[in-house]
Amino acid sequence: MTGENKYSNNLFEYATSELSQDAFIAWFLSHLMEANRQKDQAITKCAADFMARILGREKSDFQTERIDEILLQYKKIDVLVIASGKYIIIEDKTFTSTHGNQIPRYKEQLVGMKKSAVGTSGVPDEVIDEQDVICVYYKIIEQSAAENNVDVEFGRTDMIGLMGPYYEETGNAIFRDYYDHLKHVEEEVNLYITEPHNVQKWSSLTYAGLFKHLQDAGTELTKREGSFHYVSNPTGGFMCFLWDCLAAEELEKMGIRPDTSRYIYLQLENNQLVVKLEANEDAERDKVRELRRQLFEYCRRKNSDFRKKTFRYGRWMTVGYIEYDGADYAAAIEKMEKLMDDMVREFRCGQ
């Protein structure tokens, strides 16, 4: 369940898996199948608007829009929609993102297949042409980069805008629960704006919203481009945004040998702005520990708010951190970027 469970009776606060979302998408679009068109005309109209967006039309034709078949997990495709001779791949993600060239691989599987082998509505002798395959990426949570190899990206705000006009028109509990769930996610994502000091209420969704804002703002807030992702660990995991990396050239100026450390960089971990150290895989532990100690003492001298975490040896280690919230993140970033610049000029390993 997401963050503070305001909607404890909402189905989608419990059905949070991608399979549950697959089921919703299939159920939602099934209202455009002939047998279901009259069950709830508000949902049918909304589904027609969804299809119009996918097919690149400005407006839907509710009267003529038809879906022939909807297949779940066909050749591992989340949702495959067959409509008007088109084969629409819908790759659905929540917190995760695509991997292993998923979408192009799914498309390659379909192209050249006999239509009659996919579902039951194909003409026996015809094969699926590449131009008849449409790839849709459906993602309700922010991610660091736009998805490659897709024809249409459909996000949370798109779906909220699509469903909103039909919310009062339908009394369907599933439709309304899903819309309310998306609105709840939207509220959580924007807590860094609406409740900037109340980081205790922030969730991974909120940090994803803030980090996406930082990424989109570019050099207005951070000197170098960064990326963010979710890190899973035994203590519950966290959302992180990393950037401003000191690599070989800078480390050489600082007297840090490449056989000890490969990178020093900044990382936002939830509400902490962290200086991180990446050790060389073959580094001597004592040398890494000593480097980490020297870096911490330097950062502490430069910034009295700089704090230490319990040291745990690994490839990626925390030197120390400062805390921030939604009101002072820009100042905190500026301060820590200056610290990194000063570090290159002033820090010398072993001195």
Secondary structure, DSSP 8 states (H G I E B T S, - for coil): --SS-TTTT-GGGT--SHHHHHHHHHHHHGGGSGGGTTT-HHHHHHHHHHHHHHTT-SS--TTT----EEEEEETTEEEEEEETTEEEEEEEESS----TTHHHHHHHHHTTSBGGGSSS-S-TT-B--GGGEEEEEEESS--SS--SS-SEEEEHHHHHHHHGGGTTT---HHHHHHHHHHHHHHHHHTHHHHSTT-GGG--HHHHHHHHHHHHHHGGGT-SS--EEEEE--TT--EEEEEEEEE-HHHHHHTT--TTTEEEEEEEEETTEEEEEEEE-TT--HHHHHHHHHHHHHHHHHH-TT-B------SSEEEEEEEE--TTTHHHHHHHHHHHHHHHHHH--TT-
